Amino acid sequence: MTKVEVKPSVLQWAMKRADRLDKLKDQFPHIDKWISQESQPTLKQLEKLAKATSIPLGYFFLPNPPEEKLSIPHYRTVRDEGAVQPSPNLLETVQTMERRQQWMRDYLIQHGHPPLNYVGRANLSTDPKLVAQTMRETLGLESDWASKQPNWQEALRNLIKKIEDIGIIVVINGVVGNNTHRKLDVAEFRGFVLIDDYAPFIFVNGRDGKAAQMFTLAHELAHVWYGASAVFDLANLQPADIEIESVCNQAAAEFLAPEDEVLHLWKRVGTSDDRFKQIARYFKVSEIVAARRTLDLNLITKEEFFSFYEAYVKRLRQEAEEMKTEGGGNFYATQNMRIGRRFAEAVIRAAKEGTILYREAYRLTGLSGNTFDKFAEYVDAGRSV
């Protein structure tokens, strides 16, 4: 059987890149011999290795390991010593969204859509309060819009729809594509945004708590207004030590919980044991967002905030353990979130009109055959006229 020569450095890079090294060695018991060049893999073995490591097969024929870098800045709350290599899961997710964005941009231009006038409308000298106000006005929301929603789940759904309706593609996913074995790490990133005048993309890490996703979404929306692409982690809801992250956080906080309303509400709930819960319920945000907002407005001390934060995180972990046994939900509704309603509608329309082949539609959505057809029916049934 024909053997294939692979450079040891490329194999070492592939092993380092793998999520589970022990599992990889069990699956490929001769990989150490391939690295030492005592033996070489067959093409079939190499194809299997490429699939197991989520690395394109062609990379194994390179003379040296490729240098993989994110195309957009990655802002971390806690500064790392030196450059941190992004995970394969993050890299692949960003690259997939970039391919979708390029297709969507071309599609919109071909159909005569104008550029979006709010993208990059603000700059670093713009007051974050003003940015928050113009964000609400563009979305058609009142300052107290969230308080009128029955719960935070409905508030989140309504906000996503409003954002999509003005031309932004919103994707919420906790795995790479549809691969449930490749979970996205919240500690690495909570979300990212890809700026474009025609098709800005917002990606929210679905592994994060649902209520926390509201703040991530608002933070990313602010990035669209400031015209800055980025990946971020927002550890403890704190931005990275860089000006763009700080102003986006301020705009997001003001957007979700306007200062005047927080101060007015605080007069009533400030002495209550469940004060953060009451604020969170009013603004339809997580309790930690409510606590962080009161800290920003100097209504509580840092000691009070971190004391609450530690207790809150502990409670969240307990709730997460209890939720592990719960089941999955509607597959096609999940796909609508993973693909993005606005993007899905455009791809389905293009396939039906014959402007793209169904093969291309399958590639863009990650769905194929009967699954794609049923998803198209689901999207068409919910399409706003």
C-alpha positions in Angstrom: 0.0 0.0 0.0 1.3 3.4 -1.0 2.8 5.5 1.9 2.7 9.3 2.1 5.5 11.4 3.4 4.5 14.0 6.0 7.0 16.3 7.6 7.5 15.6 11.3 6.9 19.2 12.2 3.5 19.2 10.5 2.5 16.0 12.5 3.7 17.5 15.7 1.7 20.7 15.0 -1.4 18.6 14.3 -1.0 16.7 17.6 -0.6 19.9 19.5 -3.7 21.4 17.8 -5.8 18.3 18.7 -8.4 18.7 21.6 -7.8 15.3 23.1 -4.2 14.1 22.6 -4.7 10.9 24.5 -7.7 9.9 22.4 -5.7 10.8 19.2 -2.9 8.5 20.2 -5.3 5.7 20.9 -6.8 6.2 17.5 -3.5 6.4 15.8 -1.0 4.1 17.7 1.7 4.6 15.1 1.7 8.4 15.1 4.9 8.6 17.1 6.7 6.4 14.5 5.4 8.7 11.8 6.9 11.7 13.6 10.3 9.9 14.1 10.0 8.8 10.4 10.4 5.1 11.4 7.3 4.6 9.2 4.9 6.6 7.2 1.0 6.8 7.0 -1.0 5.6 4.1 -3.3 8.1 2.4 -6.3 6.5 4.0 -4.7 6.9 7.4 -3.8 10.5 6.7 -7.4 11.2 5.6 -8.6 9.7 8.9 -6.1 11.8 10.8 -7.3 15.0 9.0 -10.9 14.3 10.0 -10.0 13.5 13.6 -8.0 16.7 14.0 -10.4 18.9 11.9 -7.5 19.9 9.7 -7.8 20.2 5.9 -6.0 17.2 4.2 -3.9 19.5 2.1 -2.2 21.0 5.2 -0.4 17.6 5.8 1.5 18.0 2.5 3.0 21.4 3.5 6.8 21.6 4.1 6.1 23.5 7.4 3.1 23.9 9.7 0.8 26.8 8.7 0.7 29.9 10.8 -2.9 30.2 11.9 -4.1 33.6 13.0 -7.4 35.2 13.5 -8.2 37.9 10.9 -9.7 40.2 13.6 -8.4 41.3 17.0 -9.1 39.1 20.0 -9.5 41.2 23.1 -9.2 39.4 26.4 -10.2 40.9 29.8 -7.1 39.4 31.4 -4.0 40.2 29.4 -2.0 37.1 28.3 1.8 36.9 28.2 2.7 36.9 24.6 0.4 35.8 21.7 -2.2 33.2 22.5 -3.0 30.7 19.8 -6.7 30.7 19.0 -8.4 27.3 19.3 -9.2 25.3 16.1 -12.9 25.7 17.1 -12.7 29.5 17.2 -10.6 29.7 14.0 -13.0 27.5 12.0 -16.1 29.4 13.4 -14.7 32.8 12.4 -13.7 31.5 9.0 -17.1 30.0 8.3 -18.8 33.3 9.2 -16.4 35.2 7.0 -17.3 33.0 4.0 -21.0 33.5 4.7 -20.5 37.3 5.1 -18.7 37.5 1.7 -21.5 35.6 0.0 -24.2 37.8 1.7 -22.4 41.0 0.8 -22.2 40.0 -2.9 -25.8 38.9 -2.9 -27.0 42.2 -1.4 -25.0 44.3 -3.8 -26.2 42.3 -6.8 -29.8 42.9 -5.7 -29.3 46.6 -5.4 -29.3 47.0 -1.6 -27.6 50.2 -0.3 -24.9 50.1 2.4 -26.1 50.4 6.0 -25.7 53.9 7.2 -25.3 53.1 10.9 -22.2 50.9 10.5 -19.2 52.8 11.8 -21.5 55.8 12.6 -19.7 56.5 15.9 -16.0 57.0 16.8 -14.1 56.7 20.0 -14.9 60.3 21.0 -18.6 59.7 20.7 -20.4 59.6 24.0 -21.5 56.0 24.7 -24.8 57.3 26.0 -25.5 58.9 22.6 -24.5 55.6 20.9 -26.9 53.7 23.0 -29.7 56.2 22.2 -29.1 56.0 18.5 -29.0 52.2 18.7 -32.4 52.1 20.3 -33.8 54.7 17.8 -32.5 52.7 14.8 -34.0 49.5 16.2 -37.3 51.3 17.0 -37.1 50.6 20.7 -38.1 52.8 23.7 -35.7 53.2 26.6 -38.0 51.0 28.7 -38.7 48.4 26.0 -37.4 45.5 28.0 -39.5 46.2 31.0 -42.6 45.6 28.8 -41.5 42.1 27.8 -43.0 39.2 29.8 -39.6 37.6 30.5 -35.9 37.8 29.5 -36.3 35.0 26.9 -38.9 36.9 25.0 -36.9 40.1 25.4 -33.9 38.3 23.9 -36.0 36.9 21.0 -37.4 40.4 20.3 -34.0 42.1 20.4 -32.6 39.5 17.9 -35.5 40.1 15.6 -35.1 43.9 15.8 -31.4 43.6 15.0 -32.0 41.3 12.1 -34.7 43.5 10.7 -32.3 46.4 10.3 -29.9 44.2 8.2 -27.5 42.6 10.7 -27.1 38.8 10.6 -27.2 37.3 14.1 -25.9 33.8 14.8 -26.1 32.0 18.1 -24.3 28.7 18.3 -22.4 26.8 21.0 -20.7 24.3 18.7 -18.7 24.3 15.5 -21.3 24.1 12.8 -23.5 21.2 13.8 -20.8 19.1 15.5 -21.9 18.6 19.1 -18.6 17.1 19.9 -16.8 20.4 19.2 -18.1 22.7 21.9 -17.1 26.4 21.9 -15.3 27.6 25.0 -16.9 30.5 26.8 -13.7 31.2 28.6 -12.0 31.7 25.2 -14.7 34.0 23.8 -18.3 35.0 24.4 -18.8 36.4 21.0 -17.4 38.2 18.0 -18.5 40.7 15.3 -17.5 41.0 11.7 -18.0 44.5 10.4 -19.2 45.1 6.8 -21.2 48.0 5.3 -23.7 45.6 3.7 -23.7 42.5 5.9 -22.4 42.9 9.4 -22.3 39.5 11.3 -22.8 39.1 15.0 -21.9 35.8 16.6 -22.9 34.9 20.2 -21.4 31.9 21.9 -24.5 29.7 22.7 -22.6 27.9 25.4 -23.0 31.0 27.5 -26.0 31.5 29.9 -29.1 32.7 28.0 -29.5 35.8 30.2 -25.8 36.7 29.8 -26.2 36.5 26.0 -28.3 39.7 26.1 -25.3 41.7 27.3 -23.0 40.0 24.7 -25.5 40.9 22.0 -25.7 44.5 23.1 -21.8 44.7 23.3 -21.5 43.4 19.7 -24.2 45.7 18.5 -22.2 48.6 19.9 -19.2 47.3 17.9 -21.2 47.6 14.7 -21.9 51.3 15.6 -18.2 51.9 16.2 -17.3 50.0 13.1 -14.8 47.6 14.8 -14.5 43.9 14.2 -13.4 41.9 17.3 -13.5 38.7 19.3 -13.9 39.2 23.0 -14.4 37.2 26.3 -15.8 39.8 28.6 -14.7 37.9 31.7 -16.7 39.0 34.8 -18.5 41.4 32.3 -15.4 43.5 32.3 -13.9 44.6 28.9 -10.3 44.3 27.9 -8.0 47.2 28.8 -8.4 48.9 25.4 -10.5 51.9 24.6 -12.8 50.3 22.0 -13.8 47.6 24.4 -14.5 50.1 27.2 -16.8 52.3 25.1 -18.6 49.3 23.7 -19.2 48.0 27.2 -20.5 51.5 28.3 -22.8 51.8 25.3 -24.1 48.2 25.9 -24.8 48.9 29.6 -26.6 52.1 28.8 -28.6 50.4 26.0 -29.8 47.7 28.2 -30.2 49.6 31.5 -30.3 53.4 31.0 -28.6 55.3 33.9 -31.7 57.4 34.7 -34.0 54.4 35.0 -31.5 52.5 37.1 -31.1 55.4 39.5 -34.8 55.8 39.8 -35.4 52.0 40.4 -32.5 51.9 42.9 -34.4 54.3 45.2 -37.1 51.7 45.5 -35.0 48.5 45.7 -31.6 49.5 47.0 -32.2 48.1 50.5 -33.8 44.9 49.4 -32.1 41.5 49.7 -33.1 40.7 46.2 -32.3 44.1 44.7 -30.3 42.7 41.8 -33.0 40.3 40.9 -35.6 43.0 40.8 -33.4 45.2 38.6 -32.6 42.2 36.4 -36.3 41.3 36.1 -37.2 44.9 35.1 -34.5 45.2 32.4 -34.6 41.5 31.4 -30.9 41.0 31.9 -29.0 38.6 34.1 -28.6 39.5 37.8 -24.8 39.8 37.3 -25.4 42.5 34.6 -27.7 44.3 37.0 -25.1 44.1 39.7 -22.3 45.3 37.4 -24.5 48.2 36.3 -25.0 49.4 39.9 -21.2 49.1 40.4 -20.5 51.2 37.4 -22.9 53.8 38.7 -21.1 53.7 42.2 -24.3 52.5 43.9 -22.4 49.5 45.4 -18.8 48.9 46.3 -16.4 46.5 44.5 -16.4 44.2 47.6 -20.2 44.0 47.4 -20.1 43.2 43.7 -17.5 40.5 43.9 -19.2 38.9 46.9 -22.4 38.7 44.9 -20.6 37.6 41.8 -19.0 34.6 43.5 -22.3 33.5 45.0 -24.1 34.0 41.7 -21.5 32.0 39.7 -21.8 29.1 42.2 -25.5 29.1 41.8 -25.2 29.1 38.0 -22.9 26.1 38.1 -25.5 24.2 40.2 -28.2 25.1 37.8 -26.1 24.0 34.8 -25.5 20.6 36.4 -29.3 20.2 36.8 -29.9 21.2 33.2 -27.6 18.6 31.7 -30.4 16.0 31.8 -32.8 18.2 29.8 -33.5 17.4 26.2 -32.9 19.2 23.0 -35.8 21.1 21.4 -36.8 21.8 17.8 -34.0 21.0 15.4 -35.1 23.5 12.7 -35.5 26.3 15.3 -32.0 25.5 16.4 -30.7 25.7 12.8 -32.4 29.1 12.4 -30.3 30.4 15.3 -27.1 28.6 14.2 -27.3 29.8 10.6 -29.0 33.1 11.2 -32.5 33.9 10.0 -31.6 36.7 7.6 -28.8 34.8 6.0 -30.9 31.6 5.8 -33.7 33.5 4.0 -31.2 34.9 1.4 -29.6 31.5 0.7 -32.9 29.7 0.4 -34.3 32.4 -1.9 -31.2 32.3 -4.1 -31.4 28.5 -4.4 -35.1 28.6 -5.3 -34.5 31.3 -7.9 -31.6 29.3 -9.4 -29.0 32.0 -8.9 -26.9 29.5 -7.0 -26.8 25.7 -7.2 -28.3 23.7 -4.4 -24.8 22.3 -3.8 -23.6 25.8 -2.9 -26.6 26.4 -0.7 -25.8 23.1 1.1 -22.2 24.3 1.6 -23.3 27.7 2.9 -25.7 26.4 5.5 -24.1 23.1 6.4 -27.3 21.3 5.6 -28.1 19.1 2.6 -30.8 17.0 0.9 -34.0 16.5 2.6 -32.8 18.3 5.8 -32.2 21.4 3.8 -35.6 21.2 2.1 -37.4 20.8 5.5 -35.4 23.7 6.9 -36.4 25.8 3.9 -40.0 25.0 4.6 -39.6 26.0 8.3 -37.9 29.3 7.4 -40.5 30.1 4.7 -43.3 29.4 7.2 -41.9 32.0 9.6 -40.7 34.5 7.0 -42.1 38.0 7.7 -43.9 39.5 4.7 
